[in-house]
Amino acid sequence: MTESRTNSRFLMAGGGTGGHIIPALAVARELVADGHDVFFVGTERGMEGRLIPAEGFEFRKITIGGLNRVGLAQKLATIARLPFATAGSMKFASEASAVFSTGGYVAGPPVIAAILRRKPVVVMEPNAIPGFTNRRIARFVARAVVNFPETARFFPPGKTEVTGMPVRDEFFRIRPRPRDGVLNLLVTGGSQGSRALNRAMQESWPVFRRLGVSVRIVHQTGTAGFESIRDEFAAAGMEGAVVPFIRDMPGAFDAADLVICRAGAGTVSELAAAGKPSILVPFPYAADDHQTRNAEAMQNAGAARMVRDSELSGEKLVHLIGEICPALEKMGAAACSLARPGAARRAAEILEEVAIG
């Protein structure tokens, strides 16, 4: 453990999607293990409103909306709301020894408040090009932990460290599973689901049955359209389960032979930690097309196959699965070679260092 101030208190900022929250939770557990207090700031309607209280952490609420991929009215409302959300976060920032930001629109007000309060801010940037919030605050941060060496150019010299993404220890404890006669597929479009993946999986069910493929599917759909997909899945006579959200994602990874998913930085880091082969379908509207870059890196390493969203169909998925099934073990080993253990531990140590400083 790094030498640190006794019982420091850390504010964790970030949310909206699981990709912003899960890494923060991994770092928070490390801080608690070191004897510190941790609390989160986020919105009630974001994924953090469910995930953080379920993990037993203190959760402070603010009201703020997004700026990316929203209409003009939403942007104007968010800009108008920002000063009030920032003012409401000033008290939270004053309680903290340091602030850890995983980005997203939720991070804006508490991070701005921390900067105004002259509290040290450590940001996590998983993508090659930082998101909107991190680009705006880059020159004010105490430290930045990044996933790609080239990301350092967006932050002041000497303030970045390549740690990889914080991933829960449970993913690193997953071991290769022996194959039986059934192919176990895990399908997830992320915490909010993916219409493209949902549609392609629905198209795949009759193809699997026509070809006589023995498959068990666990499919996280997101809340939109969940009930109709679940009912159609049962009517199609498929084996497995359709659920709106998977709380125990490490357990779902452990039971899977192959994962079909988007290519966010958190997801590909979890695939590497678990050593799971995958079919990656990058979200085509991701900022700076970073998901395509992630998927290409995994494919070039032999750990995954990439399918573009515009090319995705049930027929294509089933035939691609048939092609790669003989190589699943080799792909899993390639994924494992990309893992970066200890990212959450190192991020916690950096937070402790800036709290002292």
N, C-alpha and C positions, 0 to 999 in steps of 0.2 A: 504494500500500500504506500502511495506517495504521502510524504509528510503534509499534513493539512490542518486547517483550523478546526478546532473541536466543534462538532455539531454545527457545521455550516448549513445554510438553508439555500436550496437551489430552485430556481423557477424554470420549468420546462415549457417552452412555447412552440406551438406548431399543431396543425390538425387539418381537418377537412376530410382527409382520406386516411386509410390504414397505413399507406406508405410514409406519411408524416408522423404517425403516432407510434407505430411498432418500434422503430429505432429509438425513439425517445424513451419508451418503456424499458428497453434493454439497458440504456445508460442509467436510467433512474434506479433500476435494481442494483446496479453496481455501486451507486452512490449510497443507497440505503445499507448495503452490505458493509460499507466503510463507516457507518454510524452517522450519516448525515440525514437531514430532513429534506424532503422533496415535495413540491406541489406543482400542479399543472394549471395552465390558463388556456381556455378554449371556449368554443361556442356549444350551446346545448344541442343544436341541430346537427352538428358535424359528428363524424364517427367517434371523436374524442368524448362526446357526451355519453356514449355507451361504454367504450373500452376502458377509459380511465377509472371511473368509479368501480367497475367490475374487478379491476386489479387492486383495489383497496387504497389508491392514492388520493390525496386531497385534490379537489377539483374546483377552481374558481372560474366563474362564467363571465364572458363578455359578449357583446352583440356587434358583429361585423360581418360583411359579405365579401364576395370575391371580386376580382378585377379581370381575371383572364377568362376568355371564352364565355362572357356574359354580355347581355345587351346593354345599350347605352344607359337605359334607366337604372339598371343595377349598378353600373359603374358610378353614375352620379350619386346614387344613394350611398354607396360605399365610401366615396370621397367625402360626402357630407358627414357621414357617421364617424369617420376616422378620428377627428380631434376629440370627440366625446369618448370613444373607446380607449384612446390613448390616455386621456385624463383619468378614466376609470381604472386604468392599469398602473397608474403612478404609485398607488399604495402597495400593489403587489410587488412592483419592482423595488420599492424601498425596503421590503422585507428580505430580499434575496442577497446572498453573498455574490452570486453570479447567475447568469441566464444562459440556458442552452436552447438554441433555436434550430428546429428541423425544417423551417420554411413553411410555405403555404400562407394564404391570406390571414389565417388566424394568428400567425406569428407577428404580424405588423405592429399592432398597438402595444403589446407588452415589450417588444424589442425596442421600439421608439422610446417608450417610457424608461426603459433601462438605460438607454444612451443618454437621455435627458437627466437621469439621476446619477450619471457617471458610474454605472455598474458595469463590470466586465461582461461582454457578450461573446460566447463561443457559438459559431454556427456550424452546422453539418450540411455540406453540399454534395449530394450523391451523383450529380450529373456533370458532364463535361463543361456545360455552360450553365452558370447559376440561374435559379429561378428569379422571378421579379423582385421578391422581398430581399433576397440575399444580394442581388446586384445593387439595390438601392442603399443598403447599409454596409456594403463591403469595406469602405474605408474607415468605418468606425469600430470594427470588431477587434476584440483582443486576440482571438485565434480562430482559425477555420480548419475543420477536419474534412478531408475530401476523398473522393473515390478515384479520381484521375489526376495524374501529375500536371496535366495541362491546365487544370482549373486554377492553379496557383496564380496565374496571370491576372485573375480578376480581383485578387486581394492584395493588401500591402505586402511588400517584400519581407520574407522571413516569418510570416504569420500563419503559414499553412503547413499541414502535415498530412501525408497520404496514409490513411488508416484503413480504408475500405468502409463499408457500411456496417453499423452496429446490427448484429443479428443475435437473436435469442440463443442461448446455449443449447436449448432443446434441439435445434436444427443440427448442430455439430455432433450431437449424441446419436443421431440416426445412423444405422448401419445398413449395408446392402441386404436386401431381403431375398430369400430364395424364391424363384418363380415356380408357380404351380400351373395348372391347366387354364386358369382364368387370368386375363389381362386386366389389371386394376388401373383405371384411369382416374386422375384427379383433374377436374376442369374448373378454372376460376378466372374470372375477369377482374379480380380485385374486389375490394370491400364493397364497391358500388355496382359490381357486375359489368357485363359487356353484352350489348345487344347482338353484336356480330358473332361472338362466341356462342351465345345462347341459340341464335338462329342456326348456326352451323351444326351444333350438337343435335338439335331437333331433326335436322336433315340427315344426320348420320345414323340415327336409330334404325330406320328401315334398311339401310345399307349393311349395317352390322348383321342384322337378322337374315338378310338375303344371302350374305356370304358365309353365314354360319359361324361368325367369330364369337368366341366365348369371352365376354367382356363384362366387367362390373364398373359402373360409373358413379363417382361422387362428384356432383356438379353444384358449385356455388354460383347462383344466378344473380345475386343482388335482390333487392326488394321489388324492383319493377318487373312485373310479369311473372313473378315467382309462382303464384298459385296455378296459373294456366299451364306453365311448363311442367310443374310437378304432376298435375293431373294427366297431361299428355304422356309424360314419361311412364306413369303407371299403366295407362291404357295401352301403350306400346309393348308392354310386357318385358321391359328392360330390368336388369338387375342393378341394384345400387340405391342411391338416394339423391334427391334434388332438394337443396336447402338454400335459404336466402343468404345465410352468413355462416361461416365456419369459425367458431371461437378458438378451437384447438387446431390451428393450422399445422404445427409440428406433427401432431398425431395423424393428420390427414396426409402429410408428406410421407410419413413413415409407412403408411399402408399402401402407397401408390407405387406402381411400376413405372409409370410415365405421367408427366404433368403437362397439361395443355393450358397456356396462360398468356397474359400480356407480358411485357418486357420492361417494367419499371425497375429502377435500380434496386429497390428493396427486394423485389421478387427474384431477380437474377442472383442477388447475393444469397438469398435463402436457398435457391436451387443449388448453388455451389457449396454452401455449408452442408446441405443434406446429401450431396452427391447424387442428385436426381436428374435423369435425362428429361428433356423437355421438347415440346413443340411450342415455339414462341410466335405470337401474333402481335407485333408492335401496334400500340395505339397511334393511328395516323395523325392525330392532331396534337400530340404532345409537343411542348415547347422545344423549339430547335430540333425536332425529330429525334430526341435523345433515346427514345425506346428502340428505334431502328438501329442506332449505334450499339446499344446494349445487346440486342439480339444478334447482330453481326459478329460481335466479339465472342459470344457464346458459340455461335455456329462455326466460326473460324477455329475455335479450340476443339471442335468435335463433340461439344457437350449438348448441342441442340440443333434443331432444324427450324428455320424461319419461314413463315408464310405471311405474306402481306395481307392486310385487311381486305383489300379489294379483290384478292384472289381466293379468299376463304370460302369454302363450301363443305357440306357434309361428306360428299363423295371424295373430295380432295383429302380431307382429314383421314378418312378411313384407309385410303390407299397409301398415304404417307405413313400411317401407323404400321401398315403391313410391311412397308419397306424397311423401317428402322427397328422393328421388333428384334431381329437377330443381333442388333448392335447395342441393345439397351445397356448391357453391363459395361461395355467399352465407353459409351457416352456418359454413364454415371461416374466412371473413374475420371474422365476428362473434366466433368463438372467439379468434382472434388478437388482437382488440382488447381482450380481457380479460387478456392476458398481463402479468406483472410480472417482467421480467428483472432480474437482479442481486440476488435475495433471498439466494442462497447467499453471494455476495460480501459483502453487508452483514452477514449473520450472523457471518461470519468476522471482519470488522472489529470488531464488537461484542465478540466473544470476546477479541480482541487488546487491546481497550481495558480490559476488566475484569481481564485478566491483569496489565496494568501497574498498575491501580489497587489 
